[in-house]
Amino acid sequence: MKMIAKKLLPWLLLLSVGTANADSELDDLRGYKSLGSEWRLQKNDRLHKIVTYIKQEDDKKYRSYKIEAEMNASLESIAKASFDIEGYTKWFWKVREAKILRKVSDTEFIYYMVNEAPPGNPDRDVILRVEIDPYTKAKGHLSWKITALPDYIPKRPPFVRMTALDQIVKVTPLADNKVSFTNEGYINPGGAAPTWAINYIQKSAPYYVMLGLARVLEKEEYKDSSKPVPFKIRAD
Protein backbone atom coordinates (compact mmCIF):
# COMPACT_ATOMS: atom_id res chain seq x y z
CA MET A 1 0.00 0.00 0.00
CA LYS A 2 2.76 2.48 0.95
CA MET A 3 4.73 1.61 -2.19
CA ILE A 4 1.71 2.20 -4.47
CA ALA A 5 0.92 5.48 -2.74
CA LYS A 6 4.52 6.61 -3.15
CA LYS A 7 4.42 5.89 -6.89
CA LEU A 8 1.12 7.71 -7.30
CA LEU A 9 2.05 10.79 -5.28
CA PRO A 10 3.96 12.71 -8.01
CA TRP A 11 1.03 12.29 -10.40
CA LEU A 12 -1.48 13.38 -7.77
CA LEU A 13 0.58 16.44 -6.90
CA LEU A 14 0.70 17.35 -10.58
CA LEU A 15 -3.09 17.17 -10.74
CA SER A 16 -3.47 19.39 -7.71
CA VAL A 17 -1.37 22.27 -9.05
CA GLY A 18 -3.52 25.36 -9.41
CA THR A 19 -6.49 24.09 -7.42
CA ALA A 20 -8.28 26.69 -5.36
CA ASN A 21 -8.38 24.76 -2.11
CA ALA A 22 -5.39 22.50 -1.47
CA ASP A 23 -6.49 21.68 2.07
CA SER A 24 -9.81 20.38 0.76
CA GLU A 25 -8.00 18.20 -1.78
CA LEU A 26 -5.77 16.73 0.93
CA ASP A 27 -8.77 16.10 3.15
CA ASP A 28 -10.34 14.04 0.39
CA LEU A 29 -7.10 12.10 -0.10
CA ARG A 30 -6.98 11.25 3.59
CA GLY A 31 -10.64 10.21 3.58
CA TYR A 32 -11.74 12.84 6.08
CA LYS A 33 -14.85 13.67 4.10
CA SER A 34 -17.61 11.23 3.28
CA LEU A 35 -19.85 11.53 0.26
CA GLY A 36 -23.49 10.62 -0.05
CA SER A 37 -25.45 9.57 -3.11
CA GLU A 38 -26.33 13.19 -4.01
CA TRP A 39 -24.12 15.34 -6.21
CA ARG A 40 -21.67 17.53 -4.30
CA LEU A 41 -19.98 20.54 -5.86
CA GLN A 42 -16.29 19.80 -6.34
CA LYS A 43 -14.94 22.65 -8.50
CA ASN A 44 -16.38 25.86 -9.92
CA ASP A 45 -14.05 27.38 -12.51
CA ARG A 46 -15.79 30.63 -13.41
CA LEU A 47 -13.00 31.69 -15.77
CA HIS A 48 -13.45 28.67 -18.05
CA LYS A 49 -17.15 28.17 -17.18
CA ILE A 50 -16.61 24.61 -15.97
CA VAL A 51 -18.34 23.14 -12.92
CA THR A 52 -17.66 19.62 -11.60
CA TYR A 53 -19.55 17.45 -9.12
CA ILE A 54 -18.89 14.12 -7.40
CA LYS A 55 -20.96 11.55 -5.51
CA GLN A 56 -20.58 8.06 -4.08
CA GLU A 57 -23.29 5.70 -5.28
CA ASP A 58 -24.12 2.76 -3.03
CA ASP A 59 -23.52 0.11 -5.71
CA LYS A 60 -20.18 1.49 -6.96
CA LYS A 61 -16.67 1.09 -5.61
CA TYR A 62 -15.46 4.50 -6.74
CA ARG A 63 -16.98 7.95 -7.05
CA SER A 64 -19.14 9.04 -9.96
CA TYR A 65 -18.64 12.44 -11.56
CA LYS A 66 -20.57 15.09 -13.46
CA ILE A 67 -19.21 18.03 -15.35
CA GLU A 68 -21.10 21.00 -16.75
CA ALA A 69 -19.59 23.58 -19.08
CA GLU A 70 -20.51 26.39 -21.44
CA MET A 71 -18.37 26.42 -24.57
CA ASN A 72 -17.84 28.75 -27.51
CA ALA A 73 -18.55 26.21 -30.23
CA SER A 74 -21.23 24.84 -32.50
CA LEU A 75 -22.87 21.44 -32.21
CA GLU A 76 -20.92 20.34 -35.28
CA SER A 77 -17.56 21.48 -33.88
CA ILE A 78 -18.14 19.58 -30.63
CA ALA A 79 -19.10 16.45 -32.57
CA LYS A 80 -16.11 16.68 -34.91
CA ALA A 81 -13.67 16.83 -31.99
CA SER A 82 -15.51 14.26 -29.85
CA PHE A 83 -15.84 11.69 -32.64
CA ASP A 84 -12.36 12.18 -34.13
CA ILE A 85 -11.07 9.27 -32.08
CA GLU A 86 -7.60 9.12 -33.63
CA GLY A 87 -7.19 12.80 -32.71
CA TYR A 88 -7.56 12.07 -28.97
CA THR A 89 -3.80 11.65 -28.62
CA LYS A 90 -3.44 15.39 -29.35
CA TRP A 91 -5.65 16.66 -26.53
CA PHE A 92 -7.50 14.05 -24.47
CA TRP A 93 -5.99 13.75 -21.01
CA LYS A 94 -3.34 10.98 -20.73
CA VAL A 95 -4.40 9.19 -23.97
CA ARG A 96 -1.45 7.61 -25.80
CA GLU A 97 -3.38 5.51 -28.37
CA ALA A 98 -6.91 5.66 -29.79
CA LYS A 99 -8.59 4.11 -32.83
CA ILE A 100 -12.00 3.05 -34.11
CA LEU A 101 -12.43 -0.72 -34.19
CA ARG A 102 -15.81 -0.89 -35.88
CA LYS A 103 -18.39 1.46 -37.34
CA VAL A 104 -21.68 -0.26 -36.56
CA SER A 105 -23.89 2.40 -38.17
CA ASP A 106 -24.00 6.16 -38.71
CA THR A 107 -24.99 6.54 -35.04
CA GLU A 108 -22.92 3.81 -33.38
CA PHE A 109 -19.26 2.80 -33.27
CA ILE A 110 -16.76 0.95 -31.09
CA TYR A 111 -13.29 2.24 -30.33
CA TYR A 112 -10.13 1.31 -28.44
CA MET A 113 -8.09 3.59 -26.20
CA VAL A 114 -4.93 3.37 -24.08
CA ASN A 115 -4.45 5.72 -21.12
CA GLU A 116 -1.17 6.49 -19.39
CA ALA A 117 -1.12 5.44 -15.73
CA PRO A 118 0.80 7.07 -12.86
CA PRO A 119 4.55 6.33 -12.79
CA GLY A 120 5.35 2.77 -11.75
CA ASN A 121 1.90 1.44 -12.70
CA PRO A 122 0.79 -0.35 -15.90
CA ASP A 123 -1.06 1.70 -18.49
CA ARG A 124 -4.79 1.01 -18.91
CA ASP A 125 -6.68 0.10 -22.07
CA VAL A 126 -10.41 0.13 -22.70
CA ILE A 127 -12.92 -0.73 -25.42
CA LEU A 128 -15.91 1.59 -25.67
CA ARG A 129 -19.25 1.52 -27.47
CA VAL A 130 -20.68 4.92 -28.46
CA GLU A 131 -24.41 5.19 -29.22
CA ILE A 132 -25.47 8.58 -30.60
CA ASP A 133 -28.94 10.05 -30.12
CA PRO A 134 -29.06 12.78 -32.78
CA TYR A 135 -30.30 16.29 -32.19
CA THR A 136 -33.95 17.08 -32.93
CA LYS A 137 -35.79 20.36 -32.45
CA ALA A 138 -38.24 18.59 -30.15
CA LYS A 139 -35.47 17.35 -27.81
CA GLY A 140 -33.28 20.40 -28.24
CA HIS A 141 -30.00 18.55 -27.70
CA LEU A 142 -27.53 15.98 -29.06
CA SER A 143 -26.49 13.18 -26.73
CA TRP A 144 -24.43 10.03 -26.76
CA LYS A 145 -23.96 7.09 -24.42
CA ILE A 146 -20.55 5.50 -23.83
CA THR A 147 -20.31 1.98 -22.41
CA ALA A 148 -17.23 -0.13 -21.69
CA LEU A 149 -16.89 -3.51 -23.43
CA PRO A 150 -14.00 -5.11 -21.49
CA ASP A 151 -14.26 -8.49 -23.26
CA TYR A 152 -14.71 -7.21 -26.82
CA ILE A 153 -11.11 -8.05 -27.77
CA PRO A 154 -8.44 -10.15 -26.00
CA LYS A 155 -6.38 -8.43 -23.33
CA ARG A 156 -3.09 -6.84 -24.38
CA PRO A 157 -0.50 -7.30 -21.65
CA PRO A 158 1.14 -5.38 -20.07
CA PHE A 159 -1.94 -3.12 -20.27
CA VAL A 160 -4.55 -3.51 -17.54
CA ARG A 161 -8.07 -3.61 -18.97
CA MET A 162 -10.46 -1.00 -17.58
CA THR A 163 -13.75 -2.59 -16.50
CA ALA A 164 -15.88 0.56 -16.67
CA LEU A 165 -15.79 3.91 -18.41
CA ASP A 166 -19.48 4.66 -18.70
CA GLN A 167 -20.74 8.12 -19.62
CA ILE A 168 -23.79 10.04 -20.77
CA VAL A 169 -22.92 13.20 -22.71
CA LYS A 170 -25.46 15.88 -23.65
CA VAL A 171 -24.78 18.94 -25.81
CA THR A 172 -27.40 21.68 -26.07
CA PRO A 173 -27.06 24.57 -28.56
CA LEU A 174 -27.36 28.03 -27.05
CA ALA A 175 -27.51 31.50 -28.54
CA ASP A 176 -24.42 33.25 -30.00
CA ASN A 177 -22.78 30.02 -31.23
CA LYS A 178 -22.40 28.56 -27.74
CA VAL A 179 -23.31 25.17 -26.32
CA SER A 180 -24.06 23.73 -22.92
CA PHE A 181 -22.03 20.55 -22.38
CA THR A 182 -22.83 17.96 -19.69
CA ASN A 183 -20.95 14.73 -19.05
CA GLU A 184 -21.98 12.34 -16.28
CA GLY A 185 -19.99 9.17 -15.74
CA TYR A 186 -18.17 6.50 -13.78
CA ILE A 187 -14.74 4.91 -14.25
CA ASN A 188 -13.27 1.69 -12.86
CA PRO A 189 -9.65 1.45 -14.06
CA GLY A 190 -9.20 -2.19 -13.02
CA GLY A 191 -6.04 -3.54 -11.43
CA ALA A 192 -4.78 -2.77 -7.94
CA ALA A 193 -4.59 0.80 -6.65
CA PRO A 194 -5.77 2.54 -3.47
CA THR A 195 -9.40 3.66 -3.61
CA TRP A 196 -8.45 7.15 -2.39
CA ALA A 197 -6.03 7.56 -5.32
CA ILE A 198 -8.56 6.42 -7.93
CA ASN A 199 -11.22 8.70 -6.45
CA TYR A 200 -8.86 11.66 -6.56
CA ILE A 201 -7.91 11.03 -10.17
CA GLN A 202 -11.50 10.36 -11.18
CA LYS A 203 -12.73 13.68 -9.86
CA SER A 204 -9.82 15.63 -11.42
CA ALA A 205 -9.42 14.01 -14.85
CA PRO A 206 -12.81 15.13 -16.31
CA TYR A 207 -11.92 18.75 -15.60
CA TYR A 208 -8.64 18.48 -17.50
CA VAL A 209 -10.42 16.73 -20.38
CA MET A 210 -12.77 19.71 -20.67
CA LEU A 211 -9.85 22.12 -20.74
CA GLY A 212 -8.31 20.03 -23.51
CA LEU A 213 -11.55 19.99 -25.48
CA ALA A 214 -11.93 23.76 -25.20
CA ARG A 215 -8.37 24.18 -26.46
CA VAL A 216 -8.68 21.81 -29.43
CA LEU A 217 -11.95 23.39 -30.57
CA GLU A 218 -9.89 26.41 -31.62
CA LYS A 219 -8.23 24.34 -34.34
CA GLU A 220 -9.42 25.04 -37.86
CA GLU A 221 -10.01 21.35 -38.62
CA TYR A 222 -12.90 21.36 -36.12
CA LYS A 223 -14.15 24.90 -36.80
CA ASP A 224 -14.16 24.40 -40.59
CA SER A 225 -17.81 24.14 -41.66
CA SER A 226 -16.88 22.34 -44.88
CA LYS A 227 -15.45 19.33 -43.06
CA PRO A 228 -18.21 16.75 -42.53
CA VAL A 229 -19.07 15.28 -39.14
CA PRO A 230 -18.10 11.57 -39.23
CA PHE A 231 -21.41 10.41 -37.69
CA LYS A 232 -25.04 11.46 -37.78
CA ILE A 233 -25.74 14.15 -35.19
CA ARG A 234 -28.97 15.73 -36.50
CA ALA A 235 -32.22 13.93 -37.23
CA ASP A 236 -34.06 16.97 -38.61
C-alpha positions as CSV (number, residue, x, y, z in Angstrom):
1,M,0.0,0.0,0.0
2,K,2.8,2.5,1.0
3,M,4.7,1.6,-2.2
4,I,1.7,2.2,-4.5
5,A,0.9,5.5,-2.7
6,K,4.5,6.6,-3.1
7,K,4.4,5.9,-6.9
8,L,1.1,7.7,-7.3
9,L,2.1,10.8,-5.3
10,P,4.0,12.7,-8.0
11,W,1.0,12.3,-10.4
12,L,-1.5,13.4,-7.8
13,L,0.6,16.4,-6.9
14,L,0.7,17.4,-10.6
15,L,-3.1,17.2,-10.7
16,S,-3.5,19.4,-7.7
17,V,-1.4,22.3,-9.0
18,G,-3.5,25.4,-9.4
19,T,-6.5,24.1,-7.4
20,A,-8.3,26.7,-5.4
21,N,-8.4,24.8,-2.1
22,A,-5.4,22.5,-1.5
23,D,-6.5,21.7,2.1
24,S,-9.8,20.4,0.8
25,E,-8.0,18.2,-1.8
26,L,-5.8,16.7,0.9
27,D,-8.8,16.1,3.1
28,D,-10.3,14.0,0.4
29,L,-7.1,12.1,-0.1
30,R,-7.0,11.2,3.6
31,G,-10.6,10.2,3.6
32,Y,-11.7,12.8,6.1
33,K,-14.8,13.7,4.1
34,S,-17.6,11.2,3.3
35,L,-19.8,11.5,0.3
36,G,-23.5,10.6,0.0
37,S,-25.4,9.6,-3.1
38,E,-26.3,13.2,-4.0
39,W,-24.1,15.3,-6.2
40,R,-21.7,17.5,-4.3
41,L,-20.0,20.5,-5.9
42,Q,-16.3,19.8,-6.3
43,K,-14.9,22.6,-8.5
44,N,-16.4,25.9,-9.9
45,D,-14.1,27.4,-12.5
46,R,-15.8,30.6,-13.4
47,L,-13.0,31.7,-15.8
48,H,-13.4,28.7,-18.1
49,K,-17.2,28.2,-17.2
50,I,-16.6,24.6,-16.0
51,V,-18.3,23.1,-12.9
52,T,-17.7,19.6,-11.6
53,Y,-19.5,17.4,-9.1
54,I,-18.9,14.1,-7.4
55,K,-21.0,11.6,-5.5
56,Q,-20.6,8.1,-4.1
57,E,-23.3,5.7,-5.3
58,D,-24.1,2.8,-3.0
59,D,-23.5,0.1,-5.7
60,K,-20.2,1.5,-7.0
61,K,-16.7,1.1,-5.6
62,Y,-15.5,4.5,-6.7
63,R,-17.0,8.0,-7.1
64,S,-19.1,9.0,-10.0
65,Y,-18.6,12.4,-11.6
66,K,-20.6,15.1,-13.5
67,I,-19.2,18.0,-15.4
68,E,-21.1,21.0,-16.8
69,A,-19.6,23.6,-19.1
70,E,-20.5,26.4,-21.4
71,M,-18.4,26.4,-24.6
72,N,-17.8,28.7,-27.5
73,A,-18.5,26.2,-30.2
74,S,-21.2,24.8,-32.5
75,L,-22.9,21.4,-32.2
76,E,-20.9,20.3,-35.3
77,S,-17.6,21.5,-33.9
78,I,-18.1,19.6,-30.6
79,A,-19.1,16.5,-32.6
80,K,-16.1,16.7,-34.9
81,A,-13.7,16.8,-32.0
82,S,-15.5,14.3,-29.9
83,F,-15.8,11.7,-32.6
84,D,-12.4,12.2,-34.1
85,I,-11.1,9.3,-32.1
86,E,-7.6,9.1,-33.6
87,G,-7.2,12.8,-32.7
88,Y,-7.6,12.1,-29.0
89,T,-3.8,11.7,-28.6
90,K,-3.4,15.4,-29.3
91,W,-5.6,16.7,-26.5
92,F,-7.5,14.0,-24.5
93,W,-6.0,13.8,-21.0
94,K,-3.3,11.0,-20.7
95,V,-4.4,9.2,-24.0
96,R,-1.5,7.6,-25.8
97,E,-3.4,5.5,-28.4
98,A,-6.9,5.7,-29.8
99,K,-8.6,4.1,-32.8
100,I,-12.0,3.1,-34.1
101,L,-12.4,-0.7,-34.2
102,R,-15.8,-0.9,-35.9
103,K,-18.4,1.5,-37.3
104,V,-21.7,-0.3,-36.6
105,S,-23.9,2.4,-38.2
106,D,-24.0,6.2,-38.7
107,T,-25.0,6.5,-35.0
108,E,-22.9,3.8,-33.4
109,F,-19.3,2.8,-33.3
110,I,-16.8,0.9,-31.1
111,Y,-13.3,2.2,-30.3
112,Y,-10.1,1.3,-28.4
113,M,-8.1,3.6,-26.2
114,V,-4.9,3.4,-24.1
115,N,-4.5,5.7,-21.1
116,E,-1.2,6.5,-19.4
117,A,-1.1,5.4,-15.7
118,P,0.8,7.1,-12.9
119,P,4.6,6.3,-12.8
120,G,5.3,2.8,-11.8
121,N,1.9,1.4,-12.7
122,P,0.8,-0.4,-15.9
123,D,-1.1,1.7,-18.5
124,R,-4.8,1.0,-18.9
125,D,-6.7,0.1,-22.1
126,V,-10.4,0.1,-22.7
127,I,-12.9,-0.7,-25.4
128,L,-15.9,1.6,-25.7
129,R,-19.2,1.5,-27.5
130,V,-20.7,4.9,-28.5
131,E,-24.4,5.2,-29.2
132,I,-25.5,8.6,-30.6
133,D,-28.9,10.0,-30.1
134,P,-29.1,12.8,-32.8
135,Y,-30.3,16.3,-32.2
136,T,-33.9,17.1,-32.9
137,K,-35.8,20.4,-32.5
138,A,-38.2,18.6,-30.1
139,K,-35.5,17.3,-27.8
140,G,-33.3,20.4,-28.2
141,H,-30.0,18.5,-27.7
142,L,-27.5,16.0,-29.1
143,S,-26.5,13.2,-26.7
144,W,-24.4,10.0,-26.8
145,K,-24.0,7.1,-24.4
146,I,-20.6,5.5,-23.8
147,T,-20.3,2.0,-22.4
148,A,-17.2,-0.1,-21.7
149,L,-16.9,-3.5,-23.4
150,P,-14.0,-5.1,-21.5
151,D,-14.3,-8.5,-23.3
152,Y,-14.7,-7.2,-26.8
153,I,-11.1,-8.0,-27.8
154,P,-8.4,-10.2,-26.0
155,K,-6.4,-8.4,-23.3
156,R,-3.1,-6.8,-24.4
157,P,-0.5,-7.3,-21.7
158,P,1.1,-5.4,-20.1
159,F,-1.9,-3.1,-20.3
160,V,-4.6,-3.5,-17.5
161,R,-8.1,-3.6,-19.0
162,M,-10.5,-1.0,-17.6
163,T,-13.7,-2.6,-16.5
164,A,-15.9,0.6,-16.7
165,L,-15.8,3.9,-18.4
166,D,-19.5,4.7,-18.7
167,Q,-20.7,8.1,-19.6
168,I,-23.8,10.0,-20.8
169,V,-22.9,13.2,-22.7
170,K,-25.5,15.9,-23.7
171,V,-24.8,18.9,-25.8
172,T,-27.4,21.7,-26.1
173,P,-27.1,24.6,-28.6
174,L,-27.4,28.0,-27.1
175,A,-27.5,31.5,-28.5
176,D,-24.4,33.2,-30.0
177,N,-22.8,30.0,-31.2
178,K,-22.4,28.6,-27.7
179,V,-23.3,25.2,-26.3
180,S,-24.1,23.7,-22.9
181,F,-22.0,20.6,-22.4
182,T,-22.8,18.0,-19.7
183,N,-21.0,14.7,-19.0
184,E,-22.0,12.3,-16.3
185,G,-20.0,9.2,-15.7
186,Y,-18.2,6.5,-13.8
187,I,-14.7,4.9,-14.3
188,N,-13.3,1.7,-12.9
189,P,-9.6,1.4,-14.1
190,G,-9.2,-2.2,-13.0
191,G,-6.0,-3.5,-11.4
192,A,-4.8,-2.8,-7.9
193,A,-4.6,0.8,-6.6
194,P,-5.8,2.5,-3.5
195,T,-9.4,3.7,-3.6
196,W,-8.5,7.2,-2.4
197,A,-6.0,7.6,-5.3
198,I,-8.6,6.4,-7.9
199,N,-11.2,8.7,-6.4
200,Y,-8.9,11.7,-6.6
201,I,-7.9,11.0,-10.2
202,Q,-11.5,10.4,-11.2
203,K,-12.7,13.7,-9.9
204,S,-9.8,15.6,-11.4
205,A,-9.4,14.0,-14.8
206,P,-12.8,15.1,-16.3
207,Y,-11.9,18.8,-15.6
208,Y,-8.6,18.5,-17.5
209,V,-10.4,16.7,-20.4
210,M,-12.8,19.7,-20.7
211,L,-9.8,22.1,-20.7
212,G,-8.3,20.0,-23.5
213,L,-11.6,20.0,-25.5
214,A,-11.9,23.8,-25.2
215,R,-8.4,24.2,-26.5
216,V,-8.7,21.8,-29.4
217,L,-11.9,23.4,-30.6
218,E,-9.9,26.4,-31.6
219,K,-8.2,24.3,-34.3
220,E,-9.4,25.0,-37.9
221,E,-10.0,21.4,-38.6
222,Y,-12.9,21.4,-36.1
223,K,-14.2,24.9,-36.8
224,D,-14.2,24.4,-40.6
225,S,-17.8,24.1,-41.7
226,S,-16.9,22.3,-44.9
227,K,-15.4,19.3,-43.1
228,P,-18.2,16.7,-42.5
229,V,-19.1,15.3,-39.1
230,P,-18.1,11.6,-39.2
231,F,-21.4,10.4,-37.7
232,K,-25.0,11.5,-37.8
233,I,-25.7,14.1,-35.2
234,R,-29.0,15.7,-36.5
235,A,-32.2,13.9,-37.2
236,D,-34.1,17.0,-38.6
